[in-house]
Amino acid sequence: MGQFLQLGIIHKLAVSKEKMNALGLSVEKVKDELNKEVDMALYDLFENDDVITFVLKESFVMQQLSSFLRFQYSLYDQDGFSSFETAIQAISALSNLQQIVEMAEEKRFPCFQNNRIAHDIQVSNWKSLRVEISLFVIFLEGKIFMECCDSFLNFITKAVRESSKQWSISGAFGCFID
């Protein structure tokens, strides 16, 4: 089937307690290692007998997701993505994180879906820990599209220029594959 390039918001991270214990890891050590990849202050911790789960705080999602998406979508090539504003309106009409997750899982919008990804984090020089990530996918490109990845390269160019406005030279930034 192939691999896909996916950009998005990590709304849940889950780690097996059995695997943590086998590696001799505490919850704090796992949290410290995850903090190297995402801001763990944005997440609430939930624990049961089998799994440690970190869930993006609902307040951040409800207060910031729509405006964040509006800005991010403005950086994409607009051709063929008429669903951007429709997706934002649908998200804005929902009243809690669970409803947003359910909508993303329905995959009604190509620009807003949910996906689960297995990801390994390095916890020592020789050991890694598998983390199950749930991601609100806001950009998805597969093999066929990556062979002609102009839209992704344009997104990177716009993102760098937008995040580097304090340097006028950023207007000369470009992103290419040769």
N, C-alpha and C positions, 0 to 999 in steps of 0.2 A: 504494500500500500504506500509506503514512503513516509517521509518525515515532513513536517510543516514548520515554518517559521511562525511563531505566535508571540504577539505582544499583548500585554494586558495588566490587569490588576489582580494580584494574588489575594483572594479573599479567604482562603483557608489553607492551613498547613497541618498535616497529620503525621505523627511519628509513632511507630510501634514501640510499646514499652518493652516488649520482649527483646527487640533488637537493641534498644538503648541499654538494657541491663546486660546483654551479652557483650557490649562494648564498654561496660562500666561507666556509663554516662548519666549524670544527673540532669534533671529538668533545666536547671540553671545553665549547665554547660551547653545543652542543646540550644537553649534560647540565645546564649552568647554567640554560638556559631551561626544560627539563623540570622542574628542581628547584623552579621557581616554582609548579608544579601538583601535584607529588607529591614525597615525600621520596626522593630518588635514592639515599640511603644504604641503602635497603631493597633495592636492585637490583644484580644482577651484570651486567657488560657482556660481550657476545659480539660478535665481528666476523668477517665474511667479506668477500669481494670486493665484494658488492653491498649489504649491509645491516649496520647497527649495530642490535643488539638488546639491550634491557635486560629482564632476567627477574627477577621477584620472588624473593628468596633463599628457597630451599626450607626452611631452618630456621625462618623466620618463619611460613611457611604451615603447616608441620607442628606447630609449637608453639602457634600463636595462632588459626588460622582457625576451629576449632570453637567455642572460647569466644567469640570475636568475633561469630560468627554467632548463637550462642545469645543473646547480649545484644541484638544488632540485631533479631533476630526477636521478642524480647520487647516491642519498641516498636511492632510492627505490630498492626493489628486481627487478632485470632486467628480470626475467623469465616472459614471457607473455606480456611484455611491449615493443614490437619492434617498437611501434609507437612514442616513445619519440623523437628520432632524426628527424623523418618525421614531427612531429608536430612543432618542433623548426624551421626546414627549411621552413615550410609553413608560420609560423609567421614572420620569418625574411624577407620573400619575400614581405610582405605587407607594405604599405606606410603610414598608419595612424591608429589611435585608432579605428575609426568606422569600418574599414575593419577587424580588429582583433576581435572586438565584434561580427560582423556578422559571421566570421568564427567559433567563439566559440559557437554561437547560433545554427549553423548547426550541432554541436555535431559529427563532422567527426572523432574526436580523443577521445578515452576514457580518455586520460590524459590531455585534454584541452577542457573544455566545459564552457558554461555560464549557471548560474542558478540564480534564484531570490529567496530570503529568507526574510521572515518577522522576524524581530528581535526587541526585546524590550530593551530599555536602561532606566536605573533608573535615573530620573531627580530630585527626592527628596526622602525623606524617604518613602513616600506613593504614589508617582506618577511615572508612566513609560510612555515612548513615543515609539510608533511603528515606526521603521525605515525599509524601503524597501531596501534591499541590493542586488546589482547585483555583482556576484562573478565569476571570472575566476577560475573554479574548476580545480585543478591540481591533486587532490587525492579524490577518491570517493569510499566508501565502504558501502554496504547495509547490512541488517540483516543477510542474509545467509553467506556473507563473514565475518561479524563481529563475527560469531560463531567460525570461524577459522581465527582470526585476526593477524596471524603471520606477514603478510607483513606490516601492520600498526605498529605493535610493533617494527619490525625491523627498520622502518623509524624513529620512535621516538628515538630509541637507536642510530642510526647513526647521527641524527640531534643533539642530546645532546652531543655526542662525538665530532662532528665536531665543534660545537659552544663553546666547553670547552677545546680546545686543550692546553690551557695554564696550565691546571692541568693534569698531567699524570694519576692521579687516574680516570679520566673520561674514560680511556680505560677499566675500570672494570665496567662501568655503564651497567645495563641491564634493560629491561622492560618486565614484565610478568603479566599474569592474573592467579590467583590461586583460 
